[in-house]
Amino acid sequence: MTRKTPPNKKAPYSLSVVKVDENNHQTTLSGAEFTLHKLVWNADSQMISYERGEGVTQTTDSNGEAIFSDLANGYYEIKETQPPAGYILKGDSIFYIRVNGQGIQSVIKADGTAPSEWQPDTTQNGPITYDAETMTVTVGNTPGTALPQTGGIGTTLFTALGGLMTATAGVILTIRRKRKPAEG
């Protein structure tokens, strides 16, 4: 007898995210944060939003693994939100999954389309492996530190403050010289 999962009920499906060093996939990394959001659509099936706001955040343990369990039917986005100490956050660490009565599956998001048009991700030879009840996603990070963002105010504020302080010192010096009686 085949077990059917009723729609929108919790099922025994789980997602395991394994964090590894990009240069050595045997080295697992603890301290990375991943956030799982359940996705919902408006009546036009065009706008994606998050259900109930913040989502669920898990931090990878000493084995480099974060587990999201008891996933209900629906579509989910899993995103790395904080890299481990000493590593750089990768921009492509976002994955989409579909959970339904047939199991858990990775899907390729198609922007501006209803979820029924999203295609299954058939590249199982990559970092994603799954069976009917469990999916494992392996995410790598490159060692290093994040560089400061460009395009901000840069040194403008410091230059303006330095100029203002120099001008103020010049005015004070001029006033003191005028007040001091001439020696002679």
C-alpha positions in Angstrom: 0.0 0.0 0.0 1.3 3.4 -1.0 1.2 6.0 1.7 -0.3 9.3 0.6 0.4 12.6 2.3 -2.6 14.9 2.6 -2.1 18.4 1.0 -0.7 21.0 3.4 0.0 18.5 6.2 3.4 17.9 7.7 5.2 15.0 6.0 8.4 13.1 7.0 10.4 15.2 4.5 13.7 16.8 5.5 16.4 19.0 3.9 20.0 18.6 5.0 22.5 21.4 4.0 26.1 20.4 4.3 28.7 23.2 4.3 32.2 22.5 2.9 35.4 24.3 2.0 35.3 25.1 -1.7 38.9 24.1 -2.1 38.6 20.8 -0.1 35.2 19.3 -0.2 36.2 16.9 2.6 36.5 19.8 5.1 33.1 20.5 6.6 32.5 23.9 8.1 30.5 24.8 11.2 28.9 28.2 11.9 27.2 28.9 8.6 23.6 30.1 8.7 20.9 29.0 6.3 17.4 30.3 6.2 14.5 28.4 4.8 11.4 30.3 3.6 8.1 28.7 2.4 7.0 30.5 -0.7 3.5 31.7 -1.5 1.9 33.3 -4.5 -0.7 35.9 -5.0 -4.0 35.3 -6.9 -2.2 36.2 -10.2 0.4 33.5 -9.6 3.0 36.1 -10.4 4.4 37.4 -7.2 6.4 35.3 -4.8 6.5 36.2 -1.2 7.5 34.6 2.1 4.9 32.9 4.3 4.9 34.2 7.8 7.9 36.5 7.4 11.2 35.5 8.7 11.5 31.8 7.9 13.5 29.2 9.8 17.2 29.7 10.3 19.6 26.9 11.2 23.4 27.0 11.9 25.7 24.2 10.7 26.9 22.0 13.5 30.4 20.6 14.0 29.8 18.2 11.1 29.0 21.1 8.8 25.3 20.1 8.6 22.1 22.1 9.2 18.8 20.1 9.1 15.3 21.3 8.3 12.8 18.6 9.1 9.1 18.0 9.0 8.6 20.0 5.8 4.9 20.5 4.8 3.8 20.3 1.1 4.8 23.4 -0.8 7.7 25.3 -2.4 10.7 26.5 -0.4 13.7 28.7 -0.9 16.9 27.9 1.0 19.5 30.6 1.2 22.9 30.9 2.9 22.5 34.1 5.1 25.9 34.0 7.0 29.1 32.3 6.0 31.3 30.6 8.5 34.1 32.7 10.1 36.9 33.3 7.7 34.9 32.5 4.6 33.1 34.6 1.9 29.4 34.5 1.2 28.7 33.2 -2.3 25.9 34.9 -4.2 24.7 31.7 -5.8 23.9 29.8 -2.6 20.1 29.9 -3.2 18.2 26.7 -3.9 14.5 25.9 -4.5 12.7 22.8 -3.5 9.2 21.3 -3.9 7.6 19.1 -1.4 4.5 17.1 -2.3 2.9 13.7 -1.8 5.5 12.1 -4.1 8.5 13.4 -2.1 11.0 16.2 -2.0 12.6 17.5 -5.2 14.9 20.3 -6.3 13.4 22.6 -8.8 14.7 25.4 -11.1 12.9 28.6 -10.5 11.4 30.4 -13.5 10.9 34.1 -12.8 7.4 35.4 -13.3 5.8 32.1 -13.7 3.5 30.0 -11.5 5.2 27.3 -9.5 3.6 24.6 -11.6 5.8 25.8 -14.5 9.0 25.4 -12.5 11.1 22.5 -13.9 12.6 19.7 -11.8 16.4 20.1 -11.4 17.8 16.9 -13.0 21.4 17.7 -12.3 21.7 15.2 -9.5 25.4 14.7 -10.3 26.1 18.2 -8.8 25.9 19.3 -5.2 22.3 18.2 -4.8 21.3 14.6 -3.9 17.9 13.4 -2.8 15.6 10.5 -2.5 11.8 10.4 -1.8 12.0 11.7 1.7 15.4 13.5 2.2 17.4 16.0 0.2 21.0 16.9 0.8 22.4 20.1 -0.6 26.2 20.7 -0.4 27.3 24.3 -0.5 30.9 25.4 -0.7 32.6 28.6 0.4 35.9 30.1 -0.5 38.3 31.1 2.4 38.8 34.8 2.8 37.2 37.9 4.1 34.6 40.1 2.5 35.9 43.3 1.1 34.2 46.6 1.9 31.5 47.7 -0.5 32.3 50.3 -3.0 30.1 53.2 -4.2 29.5 54.6 -0.7 30.5 58.0 0.6 34.1 56.7 0.8 36.5 59.4 2.2 34.2 62.3 1.5 33.0 62.6 5.1 36.5 62.4 6.5 37.8 65.0 4.0 35.0 67.4 4.9 35.6 66.9 8.6 39.4 67.4 8.2 38.8 70.6 6.2 36.4 72.0 8.8 38.8 71.3 11.6 41.7 73.0 9.8 39.5 76.0 9.0 38.4 76.2 12.7 42.0 76.0 13.9 43.0 78.8 11.5 40.2 81.1 12.7 41.2 80.4 16.4 44.8 81.1 15.7 44.0 84.4 13.8 41.8 85.6 16.7 44.5 84.8 19.3 47.1 86.7 17.3 44.9 89.8 17.0 44.2 89.8 20.8 47.8 89.3 21.9 49.5 92.6 22.5 52.5 93.3 20.2 55.8 92.9 21.9 58.3 95.5 21.3 
